Amino acid sequence: MLRYLRDRRRRTAQAREAEHHRRIVISATDTVISRVIRDPIEVEFSKLYPADVQRECLESFGLAIPEDCANEFLIWRLHFRGYNPRYFMRG
């Protein structure tokens, strides 16, 4: 019984930490998107890179994330805001 409660507390703490990290990455991604997409005229010259999200997470929140995670969040948040990721992202 005690082992079950201890495991349950540990899983709850891990889930809470994961949600906190998710919110940090969302905040950093939104900051990067807002910084790059300010002026509709300049949009075609602005490109978004996962490294920008990684840098923002590390500098602002002290959280290191892998590039594929930053890329996924960047694509997701661009879709969420109604932008076409292919237009704003590299390559």
ZIJOCOR-V121132 format. One record per residue. N is the residue number from 1. RES is the residue in one small letter. SS is DSSP state (H for helix, E for strand, L for the rest). PSI is psi in radians with two decimals (* if undefined). NEAR is the number of other C-alpha atoms within 10 Angstrom. Layout:
# ZIJOCOR-V121132
N	RES	SS	PSI	NEAR
N	RES	SS	PSI	NEAR
This chain:
# ZIJOCOR-V121132
1	m	L	-0.78	6
2	l	H	-0.64	7
3	r	H	-0.71	8
4	y	H	-0.81	9
5	l	H	-0.69	10
6	r	H	-0.78	11
7	d	H	-0.69	12
8	r	H	-0.74	12
9	r	H	-0.71	12
10	r	H	-0.78	12
11	r	H	-0.68	12
12	t	H	-0.74	12
13	a	H	-0.70	12
14	q	H	-0.70	12
15	a	H	-0.69	12
16	r	H	-0.74	12
17	e	H	-0.72	12
18	a	H	-0.72	12
19	e	H	-0.69	12
20	h	H	-0.78	12
21	h	H	-0.67	17
22	r	H	-0.75	13
23	r	H	-0.64	12
24	i	H	-0.80	18
25	v	H	-0.68	25
26	i	H	-0.80	19
27	s	H	-0.79	17
28	a	H	-0.72	25
29	t	H	-0.78	27
30	d	H	-0.64	18
31	t	H	-0.80	16
32	v	H	-0.78	21
33	i	H	-0.78	22
34	s	H	-0.64	11
35	r	H	-0.67	12
36	v	H	-0.70	16
37	i	L	1.32	18
38	r	L	-0.80	11
39	d	L	2.09	11
40	p	L	-0.47	8
41	i	L	-0.61	9
42	e	L	-0.07	10
43	v	H	-0.72	13
44	e	H	-0.32	11
45	f	H	-0.16	9
46	s	L	2.32	19
47	k	L	2.55	16
48	l	E	2.41	21
49	y	L	2.49	18
50	p	H	-0.54	23
51	a	H	-0.54	15
52	d	H	-0.72	19
53	v	H	-0.75	29
54	q	H	-0.79	22
55	r	H	-0.75	18
56	e	H	-0.73	21
57	c	H	-0.75	24
58	l	H	-0.79	15
59	e	H	-0.73	12
60	s	H	-0.59	11
61	f	H	-0.14	14
62	g	L	0.45	11
63	l	L	2.11	14
64	a	L	2.26	15
65	i	L	2.66	17
66	p	L	2.78	11
67	e	H	-0.68	15
68	d	H	-0.61	11
69	c	H	-0.79	13
70	a	H	-0.70	23
71	n	H	-0.79	20
72	e	H	-0.78	12
73	f	H	-0.66	20
74	l	H	-0.82	27
75	i	H	-0.79	19
76	w	H	-0.80	16
77	r	H	-0.60	17
78	l	H	-0.77	19
79	h	H	-0.77	12
80	f	H	-0.65	10
81	r	L	-0.04	10
82	g	L	0.30	9
83	y	L	2.71	13
84	n	L	1.98	12
85	p	H	-0.58	16
86	r	H	-0.53	11
87	y	H	-0.58	13
88	f	H	-0.30	21
89	m	E	2.86	16
90	r	L	2.76	11
91	g	L	*	7
